[in-house]
Amino acid sequence: MNSVFYLTITSSAKFIGAGLATIGVVGAGAGIGIVFAGLVLAVSRNPNREAKLVQLTLLGFALAEAMGLLAIMMAFLILYS
């Protein structure tokens, strides 16, 4: 099964799969935007709780960013395996 056609189809499928796996980065970007928009709204409503709100926002940012990094990692696994 090492024909040129098989190798071409396999490499094409890897490129398509890696491209589709990076769609998760869009969700991470949207999640980060929502998290920081929530911070701005919450601080404008209650400035006294800013320190606690920033802590929770950084936690939300880290979790959203981790999902984006996992999506990129899956794309690289598909592409280079």
N, C-alpha and C positions, 0 to 999 in steps of 0.2 A: 504494500500500500504506500509506496514512496513515489508515486507518480507525480508529475508536475501538476496535474489537475487537483489531486488530493492536497498537496502542499499549498496550492493557491487558495483553495476553499478554506483550509484550516487557518491560514494566516488572515484571510478576510474575515472569518468569523471571530477571530481574536480581536481584530481592530473594531469590529462592530460591537462586540461585547464590552470592550474597554470603554468605548464611547458611551454606551448606555449606562455603564456603571458610574460614570461621572455625573449623571443627572442628580445624584444625591447631594452634590455640592451646592446645587441651586437651593435645595431645601435648607441646607445649613446656612447659607447666606440670608435667606428669608427669615429663618429663626433668629439669627443674630440681630437683624434689623428690628424684629418684633420685640426682642428682649430689651434693646436699648431705647426703643420708643416707649416701652412700658416704664423704663426708669425715668425718662424725662417727664412723662405724665405723672408718675407717682411723686417725684420730687416737687413738681409744681403744685401738687395738691397738699403735700405734707413735708415741708422742708426740714422739720425737726428730726425726721427718721432717715435722713440722707445716708448716714453711715451704714445702717443695717440694709438699706435698699441697695447700696453699691455692692455690699458683700453678696447679696442674693443675685444681683445682676451678673457679677463675675462668675458665680457658679453656673448660672444659666448660659452664659457665654461659653464657658468651658465645655459644657455638655453638648451644646449645639456645634461647636467647633470639632469636638471628638467625632460626631456623626459625619461631618464633612471629611475628616481625615480617614475614617474607616471606608468611606466611599472611594476615595483616591487610592487607598491601599488595595481594595478589591479590584480596581481597574488595573493596577500594576500587577497584581497576582494573575489576572486573566491574561494580560498582555505578555508577560514574561514566563509563563509556565507552559 
